């Protein structure tokens, strides 16, 4: 057992000491602060047809807990789904394969380290929720159980399942990161859809891993009873309605049932069962090359007396002349080829299908929904745009090349922008046909923004995870029509010129930060 503890500890410390984790934690803390907005805010996070709970301990604790659970269940997967891959890349797995640790114990270590990382973030949001109550919950008594119990019964079991699914995805899908994301987000989206449509058929919340249906049922029941309404649904998430006035009501929380508490144990048991099931198919770092399975052809050697050796050697006259090209265009061509050839070829079939569908679908749907999804499918390409040198351990040569800041980095960014514009071409052409120059400028601005964000976050963190998490949060916010995150300009804005200027300033800031940081890295290699 001591070596199991050491594996969990080492893996946990390696993850939490990275820059990407620290920046993600800072973003999460800021998000947790916004879970309970002030009364003067132009948004809310949970409302029921114009009703909003007073900021007592129950409302602050439960809203913070459910927002943390859902948020971490979605983007936490991206944060922790590379534990086995890291052991493969660093070749630590070859050492682990020779130890007596079993497949299940090794995967359990990875699952628990994933879990601890997610619990660390949940612990920070828990602390923020306590602080927020004393800031905004004036006039109500502090009840600690209203903070502890929702985190215990909502976040703890749900994040355990997320940590297990991250291990299962790595075992069965290997390095196919984008396929892992697609399947996982489809699973989460289907779960949320079933909760919303079948929430009334599941009043106990047994089949709800988030606990959202239980809160929804309790809030709507109290409002309907107290105000004689017939509300059936609760709006959840960041809801921007301007400075709308809500009718306040006092909500005292949920009456926990033994059935619901036992269901949390079942969800944790499901996570353990998934980890054990995946251990039966774990490769244990034994990768057999396809070439090794082929039969080796024996080449018949000619007789020694028939061999004729020409000792002419190599002369410079027979070699092609040396041609030097210090321009940026060969770099751009190379980077484009690397972007296109990265990943599995089958993904381009999905990209091509969405690309063609954007010509056919109604323009608002293609612009607001299909284009952000198509761009997000390239997340692994753009996240690797400026980090592949460090990943493949060739940054010593790349940074020492001729003018890396004037040639290599601009070529990488320009190649990424070209790819984004080609993917957005259907929407660009349709807006051009409609003489909508505002949309064209916004799409070009958004393409520059997303590539600049990938480059800057990759340079700052030295890894891919931070951008992948941020890009997912942006895409999720756009699909849910959160105008603050609308980097493509698909939503209506009051001041179009100011919006364009803000995106341009953000792009300039990101590019300057990226170039200055890379300049420092090159000089202090």
Secondary structure, 3 states (H helix, E strand, C coil): CHHHHHHHHHHHHHHHCCHHHHHHHHHHHHHHHHCCCCCCCCEEEEEECCEEECCCHHHHHHHHHHHHHHHHHHHHHHHHCCHHHHHHHCCHHHHHHCCCCCHHHHHHHHHHHHHHHHHHHHHHHHHHHHHHHHHHCCCCCCCCHHHHHHHHHHHHHHHHHHHHHHHHHHHHHCCCHHHHHHHHHHHHHHHHHHHHHHHHHCCCCCCCCCCHHHHHHHHHHHHHHHHCCCCCCCEEEEEECCCCCCEEECCCCCCCCHHHHHHHHHHHHHHHHHHHHHHCCCCCCCCCCHHHHCCCCCCCCCCHHHCCCCCCCCCHHHCCCCCCCCCCHHHHHHHHHHHHHCCCCHHHHHHHHHHHHHHHCCHHHHHHHHHHHHHHCCHHHHHCCCCHHHHCCCHHHHHCCCCHHHHHHHHHHHHHHHHHHHHCHHHHHHHHHCCCHHHHHHHHHHHHHHHHHHHHHHHHHCCCHHHHHHHHHHHHHHHCCCHHHCCCCCCCCCCHHHHHHHHHHHHHHHHHHHHHHHHHHHHCC
